[in-house]
Amino acid sequence: MKDTALSDRSFLKHTRMAKKKTATVNRRRVLTDPLFELTRQNNAEFARACKANRLLRRAFALAMLNKADRYVSGRLTRTMFRILQSDSVNDRGERRVTTGVLGILEGFNFNRDTSLQNVLRGPYSVAINHDITQATISFPSFMAKAMIETTCGAHACKLTGIAISLNLEEETCPVDPVQTDIMDIIQHPREALQLHLPVIEHKSAHAIIIALGIEFFHEIRGRYQPVEKKHNALAVVKVFPGNEV
């Protein structure tokens, strides 16, 4: 029994000594201690990815109306972080979205329930004019009935296009979305269709990001009513990197 008591006291003594030697983890230590260098690097880069996500959603806010799911912010942050991690110019902790592979954004869907690629199956192209003041999404022969796949029984649809000159440093992205009229899916004629999208305040270092969306409607007593937004789609269809436009 005596040996057991001595053993217990020895254990408690060593436990108290260990607690005294353990440094308290506080904000100051995280910000200055070399042991937390990796944590500081990760926090700095994650903050840049969040900033890029916030700016892009702000720029696309009008186009996202009735087309984005509730989890789009988290999904877009993860995509921006992947872009940041692709930066081969800066060292870890200093990597930035602007020097990463922005083309990773192509195909990103703002609505996880409906992808633009599955809904809008017709061929189209995206181009920038010589003065870099306008982007154009061109459908050489647009026939809604043949090109649009919808599971919501919609009678009509509307296309939305938007182009932004991405400026993450100044946190400004002026935009001017362009929409078509509401088009009857069954009766819409086969014709060429173009969306001319203004590119505002572009500078050579800025990437140009172009998105295309589609919104569906039911016709009820001669009036068009929007369907649930889970059936609509918006996606990044083209990215022109800075200094390459």
C-alpha positions in Angstrom: 0.0 0.0 0.0 2.9 2.4 0.9 4.5 1.8 -2.5 1.2 2.4 -4.2 0.8 5.8 -2.4 4.3 6.9 -3.3 3.7 5.9 -6.9 0.5 8.0 -7.0 2.2 11.0 -5.5 5.1 10.7 -7.9 2.6 10.6 -10.8 0.8 13.7 -9.6 4.1 15.5 -9.2 5.2 14.8 -12.7 1.8 15.7 -14.1 1.9 19.2 -12.4 5.5 19.7 -13.7 4.4 18.8 -17.2 1.5 21.2 -17.0 3.9 24.0 -15.9 6.2 23.3 -18.8 3.4 23.3 -21.4 3.2 26.8 -23.0 -0.2 28.4 -23.3 -1.5 28.6 -26.9 -2.8 32.1 -27.3 -3.2 34.6 -30.2 0.2 36.2 -29.7 2.0 32.9 -29.8 0.2 31.8 -32.9 1.2 35.1 -34.6 4.9 35.0 -33.5 6.0 31.5 -32.6 8.0 29.7 -35.4 6.2 26.5 -34.5 3.0 28.1 -35.9 4.5 29.3 -39.2 2.6 26.8 -41.2 -0.7 27.8 -39.5 0.0 31.5 -40.3 0.7 30.6 -44.0 -2.5 28.5 -44.3 -4.6 31.3 -42.6 -3.2 34.0 -44.9 -3.8 31.9 -48.1 -7.3 30.9 -47.0 -8.1 34.6 -46.3 -7.1 35.4 -49.9 -9.3 32.6 -51.3 -12.2 33.9 -49.2 -11.6 37.4 -50.5 -11.6 36.2 -54.1 -14.8 34.3 -53.5 -16.5 37.3 -52.0 -15.6 39.6 -54.8 -16.7 37.2 -57.5 -20.1 36.6 -55.9 -20.5 40.3 -55.5 -19.7 40.9 -59.2 -22.1 38.0 -60.3 -24.8 39.0 -57.8 -27.4 40.0 -60.4 -26.7 37.0 -62.6 -27.0 34.7 -59.6 -30.5 35.8 -58.7 -32.7 32.7 -58.7 -29.8 30.6 -60.1 -27.4 29.9 -57.2 -27.7 27.3 -54.4 -27.3 28.1 -50.7 -23.9 26.5 -50.5 -22.3 28.3 -53.4 -20.0 30.4 -51.1 -18.3 27.4 -49.6 -17.9 25.6 -53.0 -16.5 28.7 -54.6 -14.0 29.3 -51.8 -12.7 25.7 -52.3 -12.3 26.4 -56.0 -10.5 29.7 -55.3 -8.2 27.9 -52.9 -7.4 25.3 -55.6 -6.5 28.2 -57.9 -4.3 29.8 -55.3 -2.5 26.4 -54.7 -1.7 26.3 -58.4 0.4 29.5 -58.1 3.9 28.6 -59.2 5.3 32.1 -58.9 5.1 32.8 -55.1 6.2 30.6 -52.2 3.8 28.9 -49.8 2.1 31.5 -47.6 2.5 34.2 -50.3 0.5 32.4 -53.1 -2.3 34.4 -54.7 -5.4 33.7 -56.8 -4.3 36.2 -59.4 -1.1 34.3 -60.1 -2.7 30.9 -60.1 -4.4 29.0 -62.9 -7.7 30.9 -63.2 -8.8 28.5 -65.9 -9.8 26.1 -63.1 -12.9 28.3 -62.7 -14.2 27.2 -66.2 -17.2 25.0 -65.7 -17.9 26.1 -62.2 -21.7 25.9 -61.6 -23.3 28.3 -59.2 -26.2 25.9 -58.7 -25.1 22.4 -57.5 -28.6 21.0 -58.3 -28.5 21.9 -62.1 -25.4 22.2 -64.3 -25.5 24.4 -67.3 -23.6 21.8 -69.3 -26.5 19.3 -68.8 -29.3 21.8 -69.5 -27.9 23.8 -72.4 -26.6 21.3 -74.9 -26.3 23.3 -78.1 -22.9 24.6 -79.4 -21.8 28.1 -78.7 -18.6 30.1 -78.7 -17.1 32.9 -76.6 -14.9 35.7 -78.0 -13.5 39.1 -77.1 -13.3 42.0 -79.5 -10.0 43.7 -80.5 -10.5 46.6 -78.2 -11.3 44.3 -75.2 -14.5 46.3 -74.5 -17.0 43.6 -75.4 -17.3 39.8 -75.1 -19.7 37.9 -77.3 -21.4 34.5 -76.7 -22.6 33.2 -80.0 -25.1 30.5 -80.8 -24.7 29.8 -84.6 -28.2 28.2 -84.8 -30.3 28.5 -81.6 -33.3 26.2 -81.5 -34.6 26.1 -77.9 -36.7 22.8 -78.3 -33.7 20.9 -79.6 -30.9 22.5 -77.4 -32.5 22.8 -74.0 -33.1 19.9 -71.6 -35.4 20.6 -68.7 -37.0 18.3 -66.2 -39.3 20.8 -64.7 -41.8 21.0 -67.5 -41.0 24.6 -68.3 -42.6 26.3 -71.3 -40.1 29.2 -71.7 -36.6 30.3 -70.8 -34.3 33.3 -70.6 -30.6 33.5 -71.1 -28.3 35.7 -69.0 -24.7 36.6 -69.9 -22.1 38.5 -67.8 -18.4 39.4 -68.3 -16.2 40.8 -65.6 -12.6 42.2 -65.7 -11.4 40.7 -62.4 -9.5 43.1 -60.2 -8.7 41.5 -56.9 -6.2 44.1 -55.8 -8.6 47.1 -55.9 -11.7 44.9 -55.1 -13.7 46.4 -57.9 -15.5 44.5 -60.7 -18.0 46.8 -62.5 -20.4 44.7 -64.6 -23.4 45.0 -66.9 -25.4 41.7 -67.3 -27.2 41.1 -70.5 -30.4 39.1 -70.8 -32.5 37.8 -73.7 -36.3 38.2 -73.8 -38.3 35.2 -72.4 -38.3 32.7 -75.2 -41.0 30.0 -75.8 -39.1 26.7 -75.8 -41.5 25.0 -78.2 -42.2 27.8 -80.7 -38.9 29.6 -80.7 -37.6 29.8 -84.3 -34.3 28.4 -85.3 -32.0 31.4 -85.6 -28.5 32.8 -84.8 -28.3 34.3 -81.3 -25.7 36.5 -79.8 -25.2 38.0 -76.3 -23.0 41.1 -76.5 -21.5 41.6 -73.0 -19.8 44.9 -72.0 -16.3 44.5 -70.5 -16.0 47.5 -68.2 -12.7 49.1 -67.0 -10.4 46.4 -68.3 -6.7 46.5 -67.7 -4.2 44.1 -69.3 -3.3 42.5 -66.0 -6.9 41.6 -65.2 -8.5 38.3 -66.2 -11.8 38.3 -67.9 -14.4 35.9 -66.6 -17.5 35.1 -68.5 -20.6 33.3 -67.2 -23.8 32.1 -68.9 -27.0 31.3 -67.2 -30.5 30.0 -68.0 -33.7 30.6 -66.1 -37.0 28.7 -66.7 -40.6 29.7 -66.6 -44.1 28.1 -66.6 -46.9 29.8 -68.6 -50.0 30.1 -66.5 -53.1 31.8 -67.9 -51.0 33.7 -70.4 -48.4 34.8 -67.9 -44.9 33.5 -67.3 -44.1 32.4 -63.7 -40.6 31.4 -62.6 -39.9 27.8 -61.7 -38.1 26.7 -58.6 -34.5 28.0 -58.7 -33.1 24.5 -58.3 -33.9 24.0 -62.0 -32.0 27.0 -63.2 -28.3 27.2 -64.0 -25.4 29.6 -64.1 -21.8 28.6 -64.9 -18.4 30.1 -65.8 -18.0 29.3 -69.5 -14.8 31.1 -70.3 -11.8 32.6 -68.5 -9.3 34.8 -70.4 -6.2 35.1 -68.2 -4.6 38.5 -67.6 -2.0 39.7 -70.2 -3.3 37.0 -72.6 -6.4 38.7 -73.9 
